[in-house]
Amino acid sequence: MKTRCINCDAQIHMNLSIEQLFQPPQKLCERCSIQFKLEKIERCPKCYKKRAENETVCIDCKFLERFKITIDKIHIISDYNPFVKSMLLKYKGFYDFVLCEAFAEVLLHHYKPRFFRQFDYVIAMPVSEERLNVRGFNQIEAILNAANIKHHDILKTRYRDKQSYLTKKERLQQRNPFYMSGEIKENARILLIDDIYTTGLTVYQAASVLLSNKDCSVEVLAFARA
């Protein structure tokens, strides 16, 4: 049985078996799939950033301590390497919606469905109405839908400039763009999912809204660590 990689169009050769008859066709070839990986280097034990010499906790995590917000665990699938960067650009920047199926396959390869079922709320990081109108889809919600993972649309965001264009000081001077559009129960376990984890400021701002007046726990999962 042959199919083609939806990222690079290479042929994928699959041996027919009883198990494969009940599974969806493979979306990524092996060459593309293995690019989603974390290199074995010295990293911050909390956020997986490349750790500087004589550093126990990275400067980003120390910087975020001022928020007085506790994120229980950060899960990272891959480094933000050139391949992952290029694939995310095609997906988000050039609106190649079909790639949501490839990212869903990557997600489920690293985290099985039972991982997500332990959380009371799985929340895709929101995009503003302005950006949604331009792109046509929320990139994380599309992936979760393709992976058949139940998620909750209770976190919203106002429009703001792309964070990659701003300095850390400029990001801090912006007001928190996130707000709730629904209620969450007490003592809930929450999983926030984003595409790229850079400084962590965005997810900490989102977590501060989710945790306001609630005794909950928040974990974060990101596809790539910049």
C-alpha positions, 0 to 999 in steps of 0.5 A, a space after each residue: 500500500 502506498 500513500 504520500 507525505 502531505 508535507 514533502 510529497 514523498 511516497 510512504 510505503 506501508 505493509 498491510 496488516 490487520 492493525 493498519 486496516 483500522 488506522 488512518 493512513 500515515 500523513 508524514 513520511 519517516 524522514 519528516 516525522 523524525 525531525 520533531 525531536 529534542 536534541 540531547 543537550 543541557 537544558 533548563 529542567 523546567 522549560 527545556 531551554 538550552 542551559 548556559 554554563 553554570 546555570 541551574 534554572 534559565 534566565 527566562 524562568 527566573 524572569 517569569 518568577 515575578 508573575 507569582 504563577 505556578 505552571 506545574 509542568 511544561 511538555 515540549 515535543 521538539 526543538 524549533 529547528 529549521 525543519 519545524 520552523 519551515 513546516 509551521 510557516 507553511 501551516 500558519 503563514 501560508 495557511 496550508 490547512 491540511 497540515 493540521 493532520 500532520 501535526 495531529 499525527 505528530 502530537 499523537 505519536 508523542 502523547 497518546 489519547 489517554 494523556 489528554 483524558 487526565 485533564 478536566 480542560 484541554 485549551 488551545 491557545 486562542 487567536 484574536 478575531 482579527 488574526 482569525 479572520 485573516 488566517 481562517 482558523 485557529 492553528 491549535 484548535 484545528 490540530 486538536 480536531 484532527 486528532 479527535 481530542 476534546 477541547 474547551 473554548 473558554 479562553 479568548 484573546 484581544 488583538 496584539 502585535 506579534 510578540 516576535 517583533 517586540 523586545 521583552 521590555 515591550 512585551 511586559 508593558 502590554 496589558 494581558 490580552 487574555 480573558 475568560 469567556 466561560 467558567 472553570 470548576 475548582 481544583 481542575 487540571 488544565 492543559 494549555 496547548 501552544 505551537 511555539 514556547 519562546 520566553 514563556 510570557 504568553 502562556 504565563 499570562 494565559 495561566 494567570 487568567 485561568 488561575 485567578 480566584 481558582 485553585 487549579 493546576 495548569 500544565 503546558 504543551 508546546 510543539 516546539 521550543 525556540 
